[in-house]
Amino acid sequence: MTLLFILVLLIALNVGGAVLTKTNAAKKVSSGPSTANRVVGKKYSWELDTSAMLSKSTFKIKPAALIERCKVVVNNGIGLKNADDLSEDFQFIFPVVGPLSKKEYLDAVGGFELGKMFPGFDRGLYFDFRVDPFEYNRVWFTASFNAKHSGEGPFGKPTDILVTCPPQTISLTFNEEGKCTRYTGGYVMDKTVGNSGGLGGVFGPLYAIGRGLPFPEAKPYSKSIQFQLFNFIGTTVAKFASKKK
């Protein structure tokens, strides 16, 4: 049975081999933090002691001040209201879109005009700001989009649909001058929440109002043929194995 699973996996990878190779070649994989340097809690060995970890920060801007700086940048639209908040080597990296340079980001994101389409969408949008206990210059926070499509914009007239997107993880990374060097986000934490088809970022609200963009990445997740084949054969093998018992 193990050999059959390996065979199915190889078939699936070979069917999509060209795509997988091209995608992975363009990505830089970061090696995770060493477990040897982790300070764990006194009660549970699986719980990281974030306070102890952050006390070792060597970054010029200390955690509390960095969180406040992050909030200022967010209040300025993360570069959209004050481009000087972004460093010249800034990168925008979302699950599908990016990396985009500073200019590419400002041109692309500004064009969606979410503020016009969803007036007041940023009211109470973000919460849970915290400094990464491994990357002392990085602040993580959560977004929860909930707004009515009541304004006109580049995607047509308002539909008055109340859009709720899944909670999404976001991060801003800073240099010692307090400028944002990297903006990541749109990473959905629970795809079953809301009416955006499990999508985050800009794709989610557009899908929810029936104005989804015309490519697979901007639509709700669907299983690939390779994955469907893998599941089918796996289920079949499991059935035969149970009958033999």
Stockholm file with secondary structure:
# STOCKHOLM 1.0

chainA/1-245         MTLLFILVLLIALNVGGAVLTKTNAAKKVSSGPSTANRVVGKKYSWELDTSAMLSKSTFKIKPAALIERCKVVVNNGIGLKNADDLSEDFQFIFPVVGPLSKKEYLDAVGGFELGKMFPGFDRGLYFDFRVDPFEYNRVWFTASFNAKHSGEGPFGKPTDILVTCPPQTISLTFNEEGKCTRYTGGYVMDKTVGNSGGLGGVFGPLYAIGRGLPFPEAKPYSKSIQFQLFNFIGTTVAKFASKKK
#=GR chainA/1-245 SS CHHHHHHHHHHHHHHTHHHHHHHHHTCCCCCCCCGGGCCBCSSCTTSBCHHHHHTTCCSSSCHHHHHHHHHHHHHTTTTTSCGGGEEEEEEEECSSSCCBCHHHHHHHHHTTCHHHHSTTTTTTCEEEEEECSSSTTEEEEEECCEEECCSCBTTBSCCCCEEECCCEEEEEEECTTSCEEEEEEEEESCTTSSSSTTCCTTHHHHHHTTCCCSSGGGSCCCCCHHHHHHHHHHHHHHHHHHHHC
#=GC SS_cons         CHHHHHHHHHHHHHHTHHHHHHHHHTCCCCCCCCGGGCCBCSSCTTSBCHHHHHTTCCSSSCHHHHHHHHHHHHHTTTTTSCGGGEEEEEEEECSSSCCBCHHHHHHHHHTTCHHHHSTTTTTTCEEEEEECSSSTTEEEEEECCEEECCSCBTTBSCCCCEEECCCEEEEEEECTTSCEEEEEEEEESCTTSSSSTTCCTTHHHHHHTTCCCSSGGGSCCCCCHHHHHHHHHHHHHHHHHHHHC
//
